[in-house]
Amino acid sequence: MDDRLHRAPIGVLDVSTEGVVLDSNEIGQRLIDATDPTGVPLADVFPRSVDDTVLTAFEGASVTETDFEEYYPELDRWFAVSVVALDEGGAVYFRDVTERRRERRSLRRLREERKRTELIDDVRSDILAALVDATSREEIAETISRGLGETELYEFAWVGERDMGPGDFVVRAVAGETGETFGAVRDAVEDETVTTPEERAVRDGQLQTIQPLTDSSTVPEPVRTAGFADGVQSALSIPVVYGPNVHGVVGIYASGTEAFSERERASFETLGEIAGFAITAVRNRNLLLSDSVAEITFELGDDSVLARLSQTLDSTLKLEGMVPQADDALLCFVSVEGDGIDRVDHETTGMETITATRVIDESDSGGSVELTIRGSTPLLAISSLGGTVRRASFDDGTGRLVVDLPPDGDVRRIVDTLSREYDVEFVAKEERKRSVTTAREFRDELDDRLTQRQRTVLRTAYLADYFQSPRGSTAEEVAASLDITGSTLLHHLRAGQRKLLDAYLDGHVRASERK
């Protein structure tokens, strides 16, 4: 080997016809992790690959010229190799192309992931669009399971809702090639001795990603066995949430070992939240449009923050109204009977759940106060589960809560959820008829005109006695409660009042014109 080859920027091996290394340069020795290999058979020097193309080139009577790229597991490297025949023997020229290979593979993966993400986004958009028009929980479940399970992306998908008892589910819908795996999942969900990813998703309110499925000890063995037989290698469990409450779960099963990227998981987390909102909206709609309601009475223990406050104040508290806020916060407007009103600030100082207080009205016989309550509470849960608090009173460390719920099969499940999650005891249930009145129709029409922000501002200002004379709250105080500026508050108030007057006066004008 001449000096030029010794100084070459690539690896060079000079090999005899019999396959013995005659000479090598320094770069070649470094690439194959060999000290001076002179006189050593090529098979003992050059690393092995799956096809062993280098060794094959020296097997015949003469050297076979070839160019190729191969992966060498011993070194975890890719080499671009050229074998050139010489008068006696041959030369092996090779260079490390590992980085180029990895960059090319990363680029290919990014392109595939982008294409897959675009497809997933299209599927998700179609599902979300369909959820807007859904009129029942069954339709919501069918929309999600078919939208996911009947695509080429996944093997199957199923939707389950919480049933009576902790950890129990009702299968609402399933779609796709379920094979033996879904049956194994369903049996595991019903088995109290094991815990499935779906159950953990509901328990923790967090996505559960299992990939590869067959190697995970967190998956019940029958599910792993069935998944192996069906070629199912990844699973994603999405909690269906709204506010602090988990309504159910979406389970998706796929064939790839890395079927759910980080971006996909974030996308599906949003889907779970939208599905939770849709379920809550259906429940609220059922309650709003129903001619009858289920009136449920609960007894609240001293775990209730308002029950505890009634005891420390030695006063009777009545909930006059509430306005849900962001981040699990609730504005509660509470009347206080007795002389405890002047001690509200002091007594709530040590209560972590109550983060802000403001006295709206004060008199010798009591007054009213605005409380900001954060965290998961029965009052917030009832709202997110599709119920309406009709009455709530608290006295001497206990409370009584009367709730209107839609008169369908959800009543039992909602009652069980509240009793299981909070210090709440079911007392009585009563079916109450209500007439379909023009007042309700007026309210429905106005709801269509008002934005969510306008409704929130109007309701908060009304409950805070902003419209009273004299006012119980100033515009600045109401704005502070909503964490907005005074000018923004007034803008929403004017817009909301104008729509309310339009709806009211337009109706009267039309009625007078018909006379």
Steps between C-alpha positions, in 0.01 A plus 500: 500500500652834398519814712197660337276215621655515845407870513156453345204650694317166484574153630711274274580129532731321257386135490650193330305267275483255792332765715794594722564868588832611347492865606272771640497873568448671835144618428398148397638354822316764705167445322501123564658530847806294406868541573739397220302217330776403258511122448157444658212347297249760382220303668668559837561870438205650316176519706213268411176617344178321418603434138880491554544654155870582552589137583285369215698714253820307590349149497557415131811433299511871422379807688146617416479875463202659675374824659247503784397643837448269798432521873751339737334420836827439689605859436151652471618665179409520133787469247499591132729230353671448163684177419742535207681210334879534460757290314550290810213524744296812555449819698221592736419871517248605767376809683262567789157620376315449827406865553375538144294184541355622829418841355332336203305270730400791725384699199299203375343456843415869519333484159306190599404652833388821332290308253355290782435808713318669214284192460433488874411868502254439216344211692483704819345797318233274350425358846482841664271631226268202551502547879352847460178350363486198733178479703573206733787333680454192282541712186813662646650158578416365153649808334831464685538123472413488129706808419809336651440125469395498135810679370818336370690659789377271777370148550199595713367756748242479777325743731396421855323697772511465874230275638385433853790422732863610481688392190197350324423588139215482255623441144324764294651418159779310325615504138777346290675164481464401864629141465553331836651810660184698573336201665807463722490873584130484587552195724795670671293811570242281675770315697554675836838326551672684212518858378490597134651815342143622444422475871819685590411776251164549672648476849781750437337714231818460291585342162647151522735395218613138469751417224598230442192339651629145527803601710315710758445358849232767557267323257311188618655183359187385306499834315871467414446144376201597285685806369798286398269262311322790325816697424391784728810667643393844630216635712387848599240570769345848489297627797178676400507801731308817567627720779591284800286206392592199287196370312666200338781388274595447135725200435697484172703196390752499213737258328822707509737491795523881501153591377448807720752782482514783753317731260229241442452455873452874547247499218306215658503672839309784335257248351429362848423849628271579206318169547453580869361840409264342244366251757444780750328712234264212416414458868440874539285504188295207627444679829409826328252349254343237722140543621594328825808481718635268765531701819773343714568593861845448652634538852849655514750417773763722657733435204294767322680834533171690537381255765821559697465874456145492637633332814790742554271801444218345706268622226268358238631534144288485186638478148333771293687419179831396350706572191761245379840649419815369333745268677237322712397824670146584606358838597240432770257767617391409851254660743598491867233499770618622838790710618778303330532720193770718654715192576497346152845632402657379824337155503585423138868589535600143585276337240714418194193436286368856545751727330312832510209659686307823457207631700225623269236603754499522878225562756418423862326176399769378260599583147643350183854412399684394185734203545753370248526123550770303318548129452267208457174552690150344482361832371745512207456129432122532476535775242745301287286185524202678348308584816365825644521597865145595596555572869792471740510587869762440768466506876706375797752308288256322269328591178199410291521513123205475259602431140307474173627225269381380158236228552686227314730210579777741604338578835621187673850533360532868595371432852753221538784716367426780746462256791825327409713809440375728779362497853147491363210277606196440282177586685207501258395508136182655362372539148377854442298612199555840349304673227651620178459875539562802285747614765716199427469559127606860558797382703599251229482767232707738709756227568546467124567872470738541793861388493633285785700795631196730495293243694775464760538877544124564525447216748794605717392865505140400581596270788744761632212752525658727242154586366354576845449853626711573690745261336639211702810491280679754284606431143862480618409236760309287251782535248753392762292190577510406133867597463426749220533876469216738581474614140472139379227434758298802387543398136356153566224641724385748235509236225309251715243755615441614141436141388268441795302816422493414130355157577245644745390814314496335157255244633272768641519706181397201291219416741367860488517502120280189486226661712 
